[in-house]
Amino acid sequence: MHSTDIAHAPTQEPAPGDRRRWFALAIVMTAAFMDLVDVTIVNIAVPSIQRDEGATFSQIQWITAGYALAFAAGLVTGGRLGDIHGRKRVFLVGIGGFTVASALCGLAVNPEMLVASRILQGAMAALMVPQVLSIVHATFPAHERGKVFGLFGAIVGLGAVSGPLLGALLTEGNLFGLEWRPIFLINLPVGVAALVLGSRFITESKAPRALKLDLPGVALVTLALLYPLTQGRELGWPVWGYVSMAGALVVFAALVAYERAKGARDGSPLIELSLFRVKSFAAGIAVQTVFGVGLGVFFLVWTLYMQIGLGWSALRAGLTGVPFSVAVSVAAGISVQQLVPRFGRKVLQAGALVMAAGVVIYLVEADHYGLGITSWQMALPLAVMGVGMGLVVAPLTDAVLSEVPREHAGSASGLINTVQQMGNALGLGLVSVVFFGVIDEQLAPAEVGPAFVDGFTHALGWVAAVLGAIFLLMFALPKRPAQHVEGAADVEETPAAGQKKPELVP
C-alpha cells in the first residue's frame, strides 16, 4: 500500500448527508486499484512481451523497473503539487495522463516505445496516487475515516490477489488477437470513467500556504535513481557497474548538500534531512529499501522461471501465485489487528524470518524437483512466504513513523514510499547480476529450462540473505507500535510545521 503525504490534510468536514463523498471515494479507490494492479499485472505478461516484441532481457527489466523508478522519483513531488495546485486538479491530471500512457503501452510498436510509455505511466501514477488519502481526508468526517481506511486496505488486498490473475486471463485470452496488449488497454475505459466522474464528484482541496516546489531536488533525486541502473547495465557489469554506483553516490552527496542549503534558506526542502536523526526512522527507511530490493528480485525472476524456464502458461503461473496472495492478505489483517498491539516489533521480525524460511523451502524444492516441479509443490513455500510478508508490510509504516516528530509525519510517509519504490527498482536492476549473471546468453532450447532453474535457485539465495539483513535492521525499530509511544506521529490529523490548517476550496 502506498502511503501519501497527508500531513496537510484539511480538517473542514463536509456535511454528513452529502452522498457525493461516497462517489468520490469509489473514484479515488479505483485509481489506487489501477496502480496496484498495474504493478503486478505486467510481470505475468513479461514472457509474452519478450516473445512477441523480441525484447532483450535488459529491455524486459526496464519495462518493469522504468515504472517503479518514475513512480519513486515523482512521489514526493506529486504530493507537493497537490498541496500547491489542488489535490483534485492534480489527481485528474494524473489519472488522465495514466490513461494516455496506458494507451501508448498497449499500442507500442517496439520495446523502446513500451519502455518509454511505462516510464510515463509511472510518472503519472506519481501524480495520481499521493492525492488519494488526502482527498479522503478532505471528503470524509473524522468519525468515518476508520471505515474508509478499512475499505482501502481491502482494495490493496484485492489488488495483490487480482493483478496476476487478471494479467494471466487477459494474456491467455488473446482478446481480438492482441496478445498481451489488453493488460494495458483495459485501463482506458476505467480511466476515462474516473476522469469524467472525478471532475464532477471530487471536492477540491489544497494547502493555501504549502511548501514551494523543489525542482532541482527532484532532478537530483531522479538522476541519483536513474544513473546507476541505466549505465550499469548498458556499459556492462561488473566493472562499469561499480563506476556507475560511485557516480550515484556523488549525486546523492550533492543532493544532501543542496537539500541542507535549501532547508536553511527557505524551509522548503524536498527531503527533510532532520528525519534521519531519528534512529527508528533511519532504520525503517533502510528496512523499506532493502525489502523493496528483495521483492524486486523475486517477483521478476519468479515469473521468468515459471514461464520461460518451466514452460508454463501465463494462466498457470498466475494461479500458482494465489496461495501467496491469499496468505499475504490474511496475515496482514491478523498482524495489525491482533499481533502487533500485543507483541510489537517481534511480529515484524518474525515475519522476516518466516518469509526467509519460505524462500529456503522454495529453493530446496526447486533444486530437488527441477523441471518436474508442480504448482501444488510450490503452494507450501509460497504460502509461508505470504504469511511472512503479511506480518511485515501491514504494520511496518506505523513502526517507522512512531518516533517521528508530528510536524514531519507527512514528509516522512512520502519518503517511506519513495525508498521502497527505489529499492524495488534497484532489485529489478540487480536481476542482471543475481539471475542473468549465471545464465549463458546463448542457450540451446534444451538448455533453457535447467539454466533458468539454476538461475532461480541462485536468486533465491540472495533473497534469503536480504531477508536476514532485514531481520537485523529491525532491531532499531521501536519495540511497541505507534499508538503506544508517547508523542508518536499522528499522520491523519497533524498539519505540517509552520502551516495553517488548509481549507476546502469550493
RAHUZI-V723909 format. One line per field, one symbol per residue. phi: phi as a letter, one per 30 degrees, with the letter a starting at -180 (. if undefined). A space follows every 50 residues. Layout:
BEGIN
phi = ???
END
This chain:
BEGIN
phi = .cdbdcdcddcdcddedddddddddedddddddedddddcddedcedddd ddcidddddddddcdddddddddceddeddddddcjddddeddddddddd ddddddcecadddddddddddddddddddddedddeddccdedcdedddd ddddddddddddeddddddddddhehichddddcdddddddddddddddc cdddaacdcddddcddddddddddddeddddeddcjdcdddddddddddd dddddddddddddddbibddcdddddddeddeddddddddddeddddddd dddddddcddiddddddddddeedddddddddddeddbddeccieedddd ddddddddddededdddddhdcdcdddddddddddddddddcddcddddd ddcdeedcddeddddeddddddddddddddeecdbddccddcbdedddee ddddddddddddddddddddeddddddddcdedccdiddcddccddeicd ddcdce
END
